[in-house]
Amino acid sequence: MKIAICDDEIIEIKDTKKKLEHVYDNLDLLIDCYTDCRQFLKKNASVVYDLVILDIEMPQMLGIEVAELIRAAENDTAIVFLTSHLEYALKGYEVNALRYLTKPVDEKQLSEIINYLIEQKSKEKKIILKDEEDLMMVAVKDIIYFEAQNQDIKIITLKKEYTRRYNLRDYEEELSEYGFIRCHRSYLVNLEHVSRISGKEMIMDNDHKIPLSRMKEKKVRQALFSFVEKSAI
């Protein structure tokens, strides 16, 4: 997930960045920081961010003005304003701001925002799978797990099973930010569909039992605990 923090106060930038990294230490975050909104706008012309955290009052221009330029470029990036002045709230609706936060940023509120964005991305993210002669668009949120079988990958979804010639590592890299984790050299599971861990097995929502390797057990347990904890916020 690509995030930009734009604030003329370096201390606030460092604090917000630190809290994001602490709350989402298992998530692949790319966080760019700017003290000058003009530098941000220049970079934003070539990089699409998932989230922009904007100080609403900066010396070069107001955060509202920066947001208007983002929207003028037909960019639907999620925008969060940092402010203590509620009079800007109505203006924020004009640029479809996701939320307002006060400084110093609350870690729980950051978590709620990131959880929301992950959920939205998960709903939108789809992969193409072949079903006999048809190509199917399958939402990643509906995928329970992947299983490597020689040169093929078996994809188990809520509705049916698919087989595709692919590399499990590529799926792992593509879907890590959507709550998927490698629990065994042959399995990639969706944490959303893990019912429980029993001994050396992961029990999925469909009652399938997935082996949990000793080398990956600690990381998987930590990731699952973190995932459940954040989902409960």
C-alpha positions, 0 to 999 in steps of 0.5 A, spaced: 500 500 500 502 506 497 501 512 502 503 519 502 504 524 508 504 531 507 505 536 513 510 542 514 511 539 521 517 534 521 515 531 528 508 530 526 510 526 520 515 522 523 510 520 529 504 519 524 509 514 520 512 511 526 504 509 528 503 506 521 509 502 521 507 500 528 500 498 527 501 495 520 508 491 521 506 485 517 503 489 511 507 491 505 507 499 506 511 504 502 510 511 505 513 517 502 513 523 506 513 531 504 514 537 508 512 541 501 506 540 498 509 542 491 514 536 492 508 532 493 504 534 487 510 533 483 511 526 485 503 525 485 503 526 477 507 520 476 505 515 482 498 513 484 497 513 492 492 509 496 492 514 501 494 521 502 494 524 509 494 532 508 495 537 513 490 542 512 494 548 513 501 549 510 505 555 508 505 553 501 497 552 500 492 549 504 490 542 504 484 543 501 487 546 495 492 540 494 486 535 495 482 539 489 488 539 485 488 531 486 481 530 484 482 535 478 487 530 475 481 525 476 485 521 482 480 517 486 486 516 492 483 516 499 484 523 502 485 524 510 486 531 513 489 533 519 486 539 522 483 542 529 479 546 525 472 543 524 470 549 519 474 546 514 469 540 514 464 542 509 470 544 504 472 537 505 466 534 503 467 537 496 473 533 495 470 527 498 475 526 504 475 520 507 476 523 514 479 528 519 484 527 524 487 531 529 494 532 531 497 528 534 494 522 530 491 517 534 493 510 532 486 506 533 484 511 528 489 510 523 488 503 524 480 504 522 482 507 516 487 502 513 482 497 515 477 500 511 482 501 505 484 494 505 477 491 505 475 496 499 481 494 495 479 486 497 472 487 494 475 490 488 481 486 487 480 480 482 484 475 478 483 472 472 481 464 472 480 459 467 473 455 468 473 450 462 473 454 456 471 461 460 475 466 463 472 468 470 473 474 474 474 472 481 474 476 487 480 475 492 476 476 498 472 469 495 479 465 495 480 461 501 487 458 499 491 456 494 495 449 493 501 448 489 501 441 485 507 440 481 506 445 476 499 447 477 496 451 482 489 449 485 485 455 487 479 454 492 474 459 493 467 459 496 463 457 490 468 452 486 475 450 485 480 452 479 486 450 477 491 454 473 499 453 471 502 459 475 507 460 481 505 460 488 510 465 489 507 470 484 501 469 488 504 470 494 507 477 492 501 479 489 496 478 494 500 479 501 497 486 502 490 483 502 491 478 508 494 472 504 500 468 507 504 462 506 503 457 511 507 452 508 511 451 501 505 448 498 499 453 501 498 460 501 491 462 505 487 467 506 487 469 513 480 472 512 477 464 512 482 461 517 477 458 522 482 456 527 489 453 528 489 446 531 496 443 533 500 443 526 494 445 522 490 451 520 482 449 519 479 453 514 472 456 513 470 450 509 473 445 514 479 444 510 485 442 514 492 446 511 498 444 514 502 449 518 510 448 517 514 449 523 519 454 520 513 458 518 508 457 525 511 463 529 510 468 523 503 465 521 500 465 528 503 473 529 500 475 522 493 471 524 493 474 531 494 481 528 489 480 523 484 478 528 486 484 532 485 489 527 479 487 524 476 487 531 477 495 531 
